[in-house]
Amino acid sequence: MTAARLPLADVTEAADLAAFLERLLRFDRAAAVRLQIVRAEPGPVLAVFGRLPLGSSGVLAVRSARLLGEDVAEADLTVSAGQLLESVDESAATLGLPAPVTGPAWAGLLPPRSRWERTGVTTAPVVLPELQSAVREFKQRTAEIPEHHRTRTLLDGLADEIWSRPLGAMPELPLRAAHAAYVVGFLTPDAPLTAHRSGSWLRLSAPAGSVALRTVVPGAGLGFGPLR
């Protein structure tokens, strides 16, 4: 049950936000997301943080949506991703705020808002061939493992080996950042991409959204989920 409804800037914002939530829910049907409503220019913005549970630590995906109205209050809460998706009315370009839930551990530690240093620039067409090659390698090496030895632990280790490699066009980022951006739909055709660092956090940004991960977490693999 929603306690309030927020007007989104247009129907495109509503559709894009719904698509983002649907992708998160493919990986975790019980996913939670952290929401932050902040005042910005030219208007308030809703930031949605979701975790891709693709390995021992996962990657955070961030999608923002423009809101209408000067009287929109700032807010910070964690809600069910499924309930939030159900609250999106694409035709009316509105969004409901479900009741808060007890947040998972990751929701208490988000990437910083500022002090990001840009460390690289490229485009999606440059990144995609390397990403697709890594997916093919993963599938080939998986197929070479006898089925009775193909455990989750072994496959996660293989994926971590592959996705921890430096991204060729942006060696300051691991390949897992590009993989995460792809599976949530951020690597759109011809999208400009930028790499950033802030302390122990790394970020890959595209017009549709960004993904962030911490470098201090050991074994931060992307699991064995291939490109979809």
Order of alpha helices (4+ residues) and beta strands (2+ residues): beta-alpha-beta-beta-beta-beta-alpha-beta-beta-alpha-alpha-beta-beta-alpha-beta-beta-beta
